[in-house]
Amino acid sequence: MALTTEPFRYDLHDPDVRLMLQVRDGNAAAFEELVLRYQNRLLTILEHLVGNREQAEDLTQEVFLRVYRARARYEPGAKFSTWLFTIANNVASNARRSYARRKEVGVPERHNGSDSSPMQLDQLAKAASGLMPTRALDRAEQAEMVREAVKSLSERQRLALLLSKFEGMSYQDIAETMGLSVQAIKSLLSRARVNLKEILTPYIEQGIKPEDSPNNSHAHDEPEE
């Protein structure tokens, strides 16, 4: 007798999916709860993706607006976080393309000078590169150093690394979020760690800034899967 496999019930295993189903049914309080749970996490990821705090705040609002607009069509086919960060990835990609077009016609970019959390960046440096500082670096210096190194990664390497280290996503969830295979995600993360280590090592040991390091010239090189 052939075995039948029941579809995975995300609504039974993911409390955020259950909240989103309540949003679909018109529960405004459930939507507010999701915003509270995810707004800072989204902001952190988006700021690293677009490199600008003010723009990341605008894009975070855009992501939640899209979530709300899609509520009536929502079906729990993945973890809520996977679905949400898939939307965030699309929003960030659109924003980067729009910025690239504005640069072509000379429209200036907005800056407001806000910094990402030094602690988060410090954790990312240690997790991604496996390096322990041999020079004494203050937290602000570490934050700036890692920010520049992360910016030098390709867009896909950067997103995979952020979802892995900040969100703790599995290879499978990152693959679903980015529309790639699990093997491609493993490859992206492996290359991201190698690139970060090569970029960060001269700075940690000798004080050579990431943007001045000869090792960062290949950080964007990324073969297709």
SULCORJO-V87109 format. One record per helix or strand. SS is the DSSP state (helix for helix, strand for strand). FROM is the first residue (numbers start at 0). LEN is the number of residues. If there is no record, write none. Layout:
<<SS/FROM/LEN> <SS/FROM/LEN>>
This chain:
<<helix/9/4> <helix/14/10> <helix/27/23> <helix/52/17> <helix/70/3> <helix/79/25> <helix/117/12> <helix/138/13> <helix/154/11> <helix/170/8> <helix/181/25> <helix/209/3> <helix/213/5>>
